[in-house]
Amino acid sequence: MFEAMTSSPFFGLALTLICWWLAVRFQKKTGLLIFNPVLVTSVLVIAILLIFHIPLERYNTGADIIKMLLGPATAALALNIYRQRAILKRHFWPVVLSCFVGSLVSILLVQVLCRLFQAEASLLNSLLPKSVTTAIAVSIAEGTGGLSGLTAA
């Protein structure tokens, strides 16, 4: 029965959603920002996969649905940016400059740290795109030989 349940394409999706629900409740109950729901969900999913010896491939079968929804979720965030366009127009250059500097610092810091710690090329290719949205970063990482799961995390 356990084998059939974990083989379902909805196993990864259900596990992630349950862990997310628990993580959100936990953060609300504690009120501590360190218990970020994304972090807690990741830790819970990894722990469950390790404790029950569930192969990552089985989890990814359903978790791919979540990856597919990253693009539309990013587009939905653009709606809030659109609603704030008057403020963004007033502060256009500070916004553009800060985005550029933030991305540049992120890219340079990843390069320096990966060279300092002699990281593999796949790790470098996974971390370099982190300065953009997750949906775009995952696609960039896959195209350059990075690990999409590491990029998403």
N, C-alpha and C positions, 0 to 999 in steps of 0.2 A: 504494500500500500504506500509506504514512504517513497519507494522508487517511482511509482506512478505519479505521486503528487509532485515530486521534484522534477519529473520529466515534462510536466505540463508547460506549455508556453506562457501560461499566466503565473507560474510560480515566482519568477523574478519580479514581475510587476507587483504581485500581491505582497511578497516579502518586503519590498521597498516601501510600498504604501503603508503597511502596518508599522514598520520601523519609523517611518516619517511621522505617523500619527502619535506614536509613543514619544518620539523625540520632541515634538511640539508641546505635548502635554507636560513632559518633564521640564522643558525650559520655562513654560508658564508657571509651573508649580514652584520651581526654584527661583525664578526671576534672574538667574545669573546668565550673563551674555556669553560666558565661556561654553555653555551648553548649547551652542548653535545647533539648530535642528539638522542642518546639512552634515555637520561633523558627527553628531550623535548617531544619525541614521547610517552614515558610512561605517562607523565603528560597530554598530549593532549588526549590520548586514555581514561585514567581514567576520565578526565573531560567530554568527550563526553558521556561515559557510564552513568555517574552520572546525567548530565543535561537532557538527554533524557530517563532516567530510563530504560536503556537496561540491562537485566540480564546478568551477567558474563557468564553464560552457553551458551548464544547465541553467544557472542563474541568468546568464546573458541572453538566453533565448527569449525570456520575457522582459528583461531589462532593456532590450533593444527597442521596445515600444516607447520607453521613457526617452531614450536617445532620439527617437524619431520625433518626439514632441518638443524637443528643445528649440527647434527652429520656430514653430508657431508661438512658443512661450516668449521667445526673444522679440518676435514681432508684436506681441501683445504689450510688452514693455514700452515699445516705441509709441504706443498711444498716449501714455503719460508724458513722454517727452514732447509729443505734438501738442498736448494741452498746455504745456508750459513754454510754448514757442515765443511768446512775447518777452518773457524773462530771459530766455536764451538769446534772443536778438539783442537785448540791451547789454548782455554780458558775453557777446559772441567771442571776442578775442581772448578774454581770460579762460573761457571754456575750451576753446580750440588749443590754446597754448598749454593748459594744464593736462589735457588729454594727450597731447603730443609728448610732453615731458614725462608724464607718467608711463606711457608706453615705452619710450626710449630708455628710461631708468630700469624698467622691468626687463627689457630685452638685454641690456648691458649687464645687469646684475646676474641674470641667469647664465649668460655667457661666461662671466668671470668666475662664478661659483662652480659651474660645471667643469671648467678647466682647472680650477684650484683643487677640486676633489677628484679630478681625473674620471669623470663620469662617462658612461658609454654614450655613443651618438644617439641611441634610441631615447635615452633619458633627456638629453639636450633637445631633441626634436619634439619631445612630449611637453617640455616646460616652456619653450620659447613662445608658443602662441598664447600663453596664459594672459597676455595683456589685452585680449579681445574677448568678446562674449563666448560662452562655453560652446554654443552650437557651431560657431565659426571656428573656434580653436580646435575642436575635435576633428573637423574636416581637414584643417591644415595639418594637424598632427598625423592623421592617417595618410595623407598625401606625401608627407616627408619621411615616413618610416618611424614615426613616434608611436607611442602606446596610447590609444584613445581613452582608455579607462583611467590612466594616470593624468591625462590632460583634463578630463572631466572632474576628477577628484580635486 
